[in-house]
Amino acid sequence: MSDPLPAPFAGTEAATAATGLPDEGELRLTALDEFPWHQAMTPFPLPATSDTRFNDGYYFGFFTENRFAYFGMRLYPNTNVMDGYGGMVVDGEQRTVRASRALRPNVDELQVGPMRLTVLEPMVRQRIELLDNPTGVTFDVVFEARAPVVFESPDIHYRRGRLLNHVLRYTQLCRATGTITVDGREERVDRWYADRDHSWGIRQSMGPKIRMKGVEPSVGDPRAIRIWMPIELDDHTGFFSLHDDGQGNRLDFDGMLRRDDGTMLELVDARHDFRYVPGTRRLTDGGFTLVDEHGGEHEYRFDVVCDPSSPQGYGYVSGWADGDQPGCWRGVDHLEHDRFRVDDPHTVAGPPHVAPERRLGACEYPVRLVGPGGAEGMAQIEHMVYRPYAPYGLK
């Protein structure tokens, strides 16, 4: 066991109370302000921007065949909100609980509703807990790093002269250990494959909606599909992400491979060959080829091994019961939950309160992988289809 960590990573709320920090009205100090990492002329919890879309938070996913569990938590300092979600896909059903609370005064307490996060060792070990809640799913799991984090390229978009998105993110391959319980039946989580990301910045899809209006033409968002994929196999880990437009033209790409001996290769491109249930956007299997900086090609095949989850169940893409976005004020302490089927590929999956024509569908897939030299492993594919995509005939 490592030595206990300083207050920013465990128990800062207790430290704040114990030290009797002064209340300066609208600008309150916390124990975090003891540390010399300020980036703005305000107490630590306040960002340098007043943009209401600014946010900072986490995603965790862990999975095995026929099991896929997830957890998320995010802070929105300019709307005074912390919200989060947790749940599982099991037996063809997605069950999720979502919670939202007032961020202040407990800004340094990483708990919202039944979701609780403890950073045990930064960049190495984190504990996530989903406590008792109406879905019947609970878990207590420790994530342990399988590889160093991958710092992704920034996502930056403008529309009509206004910053739409500026997001930084790092992603990490992990293994998860602990327990998960469904309707009173406890199951051991024994080093399940896992991944997590931590992102922060300005995102159009979070915080109160702000419509970008104007008189000049706008090309809008050209992205038709998104593929985001952290991978782990016997002898290496890796990551790549990309967006294509509707004709299959590459809009952006990011990626790397890391062998267990520490050797790293930067990736410069990928070719994908995905297969779907005929007449749907439901992924079944496929392959991809990763091209490294030296021109080397690395081929992989995959099969989907669990029903996918819908991110609208997490609250994304107006998935909250009030139809609004994550990061909006829902009261001092708010809790909601839902359950819906994700096992019918011919039905666009989503929370019952989201109209069918507004559902994004299920697009987070646990897959079994076979890579170069027959190496085996698993991965999570985030595969979003935003609009028609001609190369696959997707409507």
C-alpha positions as CSV (number, residue, x, y, z in Angstrom):
1,M,0.0,0.0,0.0
2,S,1.2,3.5,-0.8
3,D,1.3,6.3,1.8
4,P,-1.9,8.3,2.3
5,L,-2.3,11.0,-0.2
6,P,-2.6,14.7,0.6
7,A,-6.0,16.4,1.0
8,P,-6.7,17.2,-2.6
9,F,-7.1,13.5,-3.4
10,A,-8.9,12.1,-0.3
11,G,-11.0,13.7,2.4
12,T,-10.6,17.4,1.5
13,E,-14.1,18.1,2.7
14,A,-13.1,16.9,6.2
15,A,-9.9,19.0,6.0
16,T,-11.9,22.1,5.1
17,A,-14.2,21.6,8.1
18,A,-11.4,20.9,10.5
19,T,-9.3,23.9,9.7
20,G,-12.1,26.4,10.0
21,L,-11.3,28.2,6.8
22,P,-12.8,31.6,6.6
23,D,-16.0,32.3,4.7
24,E,-15.4,35.3,2.4
25,G,-19.0,35.5,1.2
26,E,-19.2,34.6,-2.5
27,L,-15.5,33.5,-2.7
28,R,-15.0,30.7,-0.2
29,L,-11.7,28.9,0.4
30,T,-11.3,25.1,0.5
31,A,-8.4,22.9,1.6
32,L,-7.5,22.8,-2.1
33,D,-6.3,26.4,-1.8
34,E,-3.4,25.3,0.4
35,F,-1.7,23.9,-2.7
36,P,0.3,26.1,-5.2
37,W,-1.6,25.1,-8.4
38,H,-3.9,28.0,-8.9
39,Q,-4.4,29.0,-12.6
40,A,-6.8,31.9,-12.0
41,M,-7.0,34.9,-9.7
42,T,-9.8,33.2,-7.7
43,P,-10.0,30.4,-5.0
44,F,-9.3,27.0,-6.4
45,P,-12.7,25.7,-7.4
46,L,-13.4,28.7,-9.6
47,P,-12.3,28.4,-13.3
48,A,-10.7,31.2,-15.3
49,T,-13.7,31.4,-17.6
50,S,-17.3,32.3,-16.7
51,D,-18.6,30.2,-19.6
52,T,-21.6,28.2,-18.3
53,R,-20.6,25.3,-20.5
54,F,-17.2,24.8,-18.7
55,N,-17.0,21.4,-16.9
56,D,-14.6,18.9,-15.6
57,G,-15.2,15.2,-14.9
58,Y,-14.8,11.5,-15.5
59,Y,-16.0,8.4,-17.2
60,F,-15.3,4.8,-16.1
61,G,-16.4,1.6,-17.9
62,F,-15.7,-2.0,-17.0
63,F,-16.8,-5.1,-18.8
64,T,-16.6,-8.8,-19.6
65,E,-18.8,-10.9,-21.9
66,N,-22.5,-10.1,-21.3
67,R,-21.7,-7.5,-18.7
68,F,-21.0,-3.8,-19.1
69,A,-21.0,-1.4,-16.2
70,Y,-20.3,2.3,-16.2
71,F,-20.0,5.4,-14.0
72,G,-19.6,9.1,-14.6
73,M,-19.2,12.3,-12.5
74,R,-18.8,15.9,-13.6
75,L,-18.5,19.4,-12.1
76,Y,-19.9,22.6,-13.6
77,P,-18.6,25.4,-11.4
78,N,-20.4,28.2,-13.4
79,T,-23.8,26.6,-12.9
80,N,-23.1,25.4,-9.4
81,V,-23.9,21.8,-10.3
82,M,-22.3,18.4,-9.8
83,D,-24.0,15.5,-11.6
84,G,-23.3,11.9,-12.3
85,Y,-24.6,8.5,-13.4
86,G,-24.0,4.8,-12.8
87,G,-25.5,1.6,-14.0
88,M,-25.1,-1.6,-16.0
89,V,-26.3,-3.4,-19.1
90,V,-27.4,-6.9,-18.1
91,D,-29.7,-9.4,-19.6
92,G,-30.5,-7.1,-22.5
93,E,-31.6,-4.2,-20.3
94,Q,-29.8,-1.0,-19.5
95,R,-30.4,0.3,-15.9
96,T,-29.1,3.7,-14.9
97,V,-29.4,6.1,-12.0
98,R,-28.7,9.8,-12.5
99,A,-28.1,12.3,-9.8
100,S,-27.5,16.1,-9.5
101,R,-26.8,18.3,-6.6
102,A,-25.6,21.8,-5.7
103,L,-21.9,21.9,-6.1
104,R,-21.3,24.4,-3.3
105,P,-20.4,24.3,-0.5
106,N,-19.2,20.7,-0.8
107,V,-17.1,21.4,-3.9
108,D,-14.3,19.1,-2.8
109,E,-16.5,16.1,-2.0
110,L,-16.6,13.7,-5.0
111,Q,-20.1,12.3,-4.3
112,V,-23.4,12.9,-5.9
113,G,-26.4,10.8,-5.0
114,P,-25.3,7.2,-4.8
115,M,-22.2,7.8,-6.9
116,R,-18.9,8.2,-5.0
117,L,-15.4,8.5,-6.3
118,T,-12.1,8.3,-4.4
119,V,-8.7,8.9,-6.0
120,L,-6.5,6.4,-4.2
121,E,-3.3,7.1,-6.2
122,P,-3.4,9.7,-9.0
123,M,-3.2,8.2,-12.5
124,V,-2.9,4.7,-11.0
125,R,-5.8,3.7,-8.8
126,Q,-9.4,5.0,-8.3
127,R,-12.3,3.6,-6.4
128,I,-15.8,4.0,-7.7
129,E,-18.9,3.1,-5.7
130,L,-22.5,2.9,-6.8
131,L,-24.4,2.7,-3.5
132,D,-28.0,1.6,-2.9
133,N,-30.4,3.1,-5.5
134,P,-33.7,2.2,-7.3
135,T,-32.1,0.4,-10.2
136,G,-31.1,-2.7,-8.2
137,V,-27.5,-2.3,-9.4
138,T,-24.7,-1.5,-7.0
139,F,-20.9,-1.9,-7.2
140,D,-17.7,-1.2,-5.3
141,V,-14.7,-1.4,-7.7
142,V,-11.1,-0.3,-7.8
143,F,-9.6,0.6,-11.1
144,E,-5.9,-0.1,-11.5
145,A,-3.9,1.3,-14.4
146,R,-2.8,-1.2,-17.1
147,A,-0.8,1.5,-18.9
148,P,0.0,5.2,-18.7
149,V,-2.6,7.7,-19.7
150,V,-2.9,8.8,-23.3
151,F,-3.3,12.6,-23.6
152,E,-5.5,13.1,-26.6
153,S,-5.3,16.0,-29.0
154,P,-7.7,18.9,-28.1
155,D,-11.1,19.1,-29.6
156,I,-11.7,22.7,-30.8
157,H,-14.6,23.9,-32.8
158,Y,-16.0,27.4,-33.6
159,R,-19.4,28.4,-35.1
160,R,-20.3,31.9,-36.2
161,G,-17.3,33.4,-34.5
162,R,-18.0,31.7,-31.1
163,L,-16.1,29.0,-29.4
164,L,-18.3,25.9,-29.5
165,N,-16.0,23.2,-28.0
166,H,-12.5,23.3,-26.5
167,V,-12.0,20.0,-24.6
168,L,-8.9,18.3,-23.3
169,R,-9.0,14.6,-22.4
170,Y,-6.8,11.8,-21.3
171,T,-7.7,8.1,-21.6
172,Q,-6.4,5.1,-19.7
173,L,-6.6,1.4,-19.9
174,C,-7.2,-0.3,-16.6
175,R,-8.4,-3.5,-14.9
176,A,-11.3,-3.4,-12.4
177,T,-11.5,-5.5,-9.2
178,G,-14.3,-5.6,-6.7
179,T,-18.0,-6.6,-6.5
180,I,-21.1,-5.8,-8.4
181,T,-24.7,-6.7,-7.3
182,V,-27.8,-7.0,-9.4
183,D,-31.1,-7.5,-7.6
184,G,-29.4,-8.9,-4.5
185,R,-27.1,-11.3,-6.5
186,E,-23.5,-10.5,-5.9
187,E,-20.9,-11.2,-8.5
188,R,-17.1,-10.9,-8.2
189,V,-15.4,-8.4,-10.5
190,D,-12.0,-10.2,-11.0
191,R,-9.8,-8.0,-13.1
192,W,-12.4,-7.1,-15.7
193,Y,-11.2,-5.1,-18.7
194,A,-11.7,-1.4,-18.0
195,D,-11.1,2.0,-19.3
196,R,-11.6,5.6,-18.1
197,D,-11.2,9.1,-19.2
198,H,-10.9,12.5,-17.6
199,S,-11.9,15.5,-19.6
200,W,-12.4,19.2,-19.0
201,G,-13.1,22.4,-20.9
202,I,-16.0,24.0,-22.8
203,R,-18.6,21.6,-24.4
204,Q,-21.6,22.7,-26.4
205,S,-23.5,19.7,-25.2
206,M,-23.2,20.5,-21.5
207,G,-24.6,23.3,-19.4
208,P,-27.6,25.5,-20.4
209,K,-28.3,25.4,-24.2
210,I,-27.0,28.4,-26.0
211,R,-28.2,28.7,-29.6
212,M,-25.7,30.0,-32.1
213,K,-27.7,32.4,-34.4
214,G,-26.5,34.8,-37.1
215,V,-26.9,35.9,-40.7
216,E,-23.8,34.4,-42.2
217,P,-24.0,30.8,-43.6
218,S,-22.7,28.1,-41.3
219,V,-21.5,24.7,-42.5
220,G,-22.6,23.1,-39.3
221,D,-21.0,20.0,-37.9
222,P,-19.6,17.8,-40.8
223,R,-19.0,14.8,-38.5
224,A,-21.0,11.7,-39.5
225,I,-19.4,9.0,-37.4
226,R,-17.2,8.8,-34.3
227,I,-15.0,5.9,-33.4
228,W,-13.2,6.1,-30.0
229,M,-11.4,2.9,-28.9
230,P,-9.0,2.1,-26.1
231,I,-7.7,-1.5,-26.6
232,E,-5.9,-4.0,-24.5
233,L,-4.3,-7.3,-25.7
234,D,-1.9,-9.9,-24.4
235,D,1.3,-7.9,-25.2
236,H,0.2,-4.3,-25.8
237,T,-2.3,-1.6,-25.3
238,G,-3.4,1.2,-27.5
239,F,-5.9,3.9,-28.3
240,F,-7.3,5.6,-31.4
241,S,-10.1,8.0,-32.2
242,L,-11.4,9.4,-35.4
243,H,-14.3,11.3,-37.1
244,D,-15.4,10.9,-40.7
245,D,-17.8,13.0,-42.7
246,G,-20.8,11.4,-44.5
247,Q,-18.7,10.4,-47.5
248,G,-16.0,8.7,-45.4
249,N,-13.4,11.5,-45.6
250,R,-11.2,11.6,-42.5
251,L,-11.8,14.8,-40.4
252,D,-9.4,14.0,-37.5
253,F,-7.4,11.2,-36.1
254,D,-5.5,10.5,-32.9
255,G,-3.8,7.3,-31.7
256,M,-0.8,5.3,-30.3
257,L,0.3,1.8,-29.5
258,R,2.3,0.8,-26.4
259,R,4.0,-2.6,-26.0
260,D,4.5,-4.0,-22.6
261,D,8.2,-3.4,-22.9
262,G,7.5,0.3,-23.0
263,T,8.0,0.7,-26.7
264,M,5.6,3.3,-28.1
265,L,4.4,3.9,-31.7
266,E,2.5,6.9,-32.8
267,L,-0.4,6.1,-35.1
268,V,-1.1,8.3,-38.1
269,D,-4.2,6.7,-39.7
270,A,-6.7,3.9,-39.5
271,R,-8.9,1.9,-41.9
272,H,-12.1,0.4,-40.6
273,D,-14.3,-2.4,-41.9
274,F,-17.4,-2.6,-39.7
275,R,-20.4,-4.8,-40.1
276,Y,-24.0,-4.2,-38.9
277,V,-27.3,-5.9,-38.5
278,P,-28.8,-5.4,-41.9
279,G,-31.0,-2.3,-42.1
280,T,-29.7,-0.9,-38.8
281,R,-26.9,1.0,-37.2
282,R,-26.3,-1.9,-34.7
283,L,-22.6,-3.0,-34.9
284,T,-21.9,-6.8,-34.8
285,D,-18.3,-7.3,-35.7
286,G,-15.6,-6.1,-38.0
287,G,-12.0,-5.2,-38.3
288,F,-9.6,-2.2,-38.5
289,T,-6.0,-1.6,-39.5
290,L,-3.9,0.9,-37.6
291,V,-1.0,2.6,-39.5
292,D,2.0,3.7,-37.5
293,E,4.4,6.6,-38.1
294,H,6.9,4.3,-39.9
295,G,4.3,3.0,-42.3
296,G,3.7,-0.3,-40.4
297,E,0.2,-1.8,-40.4
298,H,-1.4,-3.6,-37.5
299,E,-4.6,-5.6,-38.2
300,Y,-7.3,-6.4,-35.7
301,R,-10.6,-8.2,-35.8
302,F,-13.4,-7.9,-33.2
303,D,-16.8,-9.3,-32.2
304,V,-19.4,-7.6,-30.0
305,V,-19.8,-9.6,-26.8
306,C,-22.5,-7.6,-24.9
307,D,-25.5,-5.6,-25.7
308,P,-24.4,-1.9,-26.1
309,S,-25.4,0.9,-23.9
310,S,-27.1,4.2,-24.8
311,P,-25.3,7.4,-23.6
312,Q,-28.7,9.1,-23.4
313,G,-29.2,6.8,-20.4
314,Y,-26.2,8.5,-18.9
315,G,-28.0,11.9,-19.4
316,Y,-26.1,12.9,-22.5
317,V,-27.8,14.3,-25.6
318,S,-30.8,15.7,-23.6
319,G,-31.3,12.3,-21.9
320,W,-32.3,13.7,-18.5
321,A,-36.0,13.4,-17.6
322,D,-36.6,17.2,-18.1
323,G,-35.1,17.0,-21.6
324,D,-32.3,19.4,-20.8
325,Q,-28.5,18.9,-20.9
326,P,-26.1,17.7,-18.2
327,G,-24.9,20.5,-16.0
328,C,-28.2,22.3,-15.7
329,W,-29.6,23.2,-12.3
330,R,-32.1,20.5,-11.1
331,G,-32.3,21.5,-7.5
332,V,-30.2,21.0,-4.4
333,D,-30.5,17.2,-4.5
334,H,-32.1,15.4,-7.4
335,L,-32.3,11.7,-8.3
336,E,-33.9,9.9,-11.3
337,H,-33.5,6.5,-12.9
338,D,-34.8,4.4,-15.8
339,R,-34.6,1.0,-17.4
340,F,-35.0,0.1,-21.0
341,R,-34.2,-2.7,-23.5
342,V,-31.1,-2.5,-25.6
343,D,-31.2,-6.1,-27.1
344,D,-33.4,-5.4,-30.1
345,P,-31.2,-4.1,-32.9
346,H,-34.3,-3.0,-34.9
347,T,-35.4,-0.6,-32.2
348,V,-33.5,2.7,-31.5
349,A,-32.7,2.3,-27.9
350,G,-33.0,5.2,-25.4
351,P,-34.7,6.2,-22.2
352,P,-38.6,6.0,-22.3
353,H,-39.0,9.7,-21.8
354,V,-37.0,10.5,-24.9
355,A,-39.1,10.5,-28.0
356,P,-38.1,7.8,-30.5
357,E,-37.2,10.3,-33.2
358,R,-34.8,12.0,-30.8
359,R,-33.0,8.9,-29.6
360,L,-29.3,8.4,-30.4
361,G,-29.4,4.7,-30.0
362,A,-27.0,2.3,-28.3
363,C,-23.4,3.0,-29.3
364,E,-21.1,1.9,-26.5
365,Y,-19.9,-1.6,-27.3
366,P,-17.7,-4.1,-25.3
367,V,-15.9,-6.3,-27.9
368,R,-13.5,-9.3,-28.0
369,L,-10.3,-8.5,-30.0
370,V,-7.8,-10.5,-31.9
371,G,-4.7,-8.6,-33.0
372,P,-1.3,-9.1,-34.6
373,G,0.2,-12.5,-34.1
374,G,-3.0,-13.8,-32.6
375,A,-2.8,-11.6,-29.5
376,E,-6.2,-11.6,-27.7
377,G,-7.9,-9.0,-25.6
378,M,-10.9,-6.7,-25.3
379,A,-11.9,-3.1,-26.0
380,Q,-14.7,-0.7,-25.7
381,I,-15.9,0.9,-29.0
382,E,-17.7,4.2,-28.8
383,H,-19.3,4.2,-32.2
384,M,-21.7,7.1,-32.7
385,V,-23.5,7.6,-36.0
386,Y,-24.7,11.2,-36.2
387,R,-26.0,11.3,-39.8
388,P,-26.1,9.2,-43.0
389,Y,-22.7,7.6,-43.8
390,A,-22.4,6.5,-47.4
391,P,-19.5,3.9,-47.1
392,Y,-21.6,1.6,-44.9
393,G,-25.0,2.6,-46.4
394,L,-26.1,3.9,-43.0
395,K,-29.2,6.1,-43.1
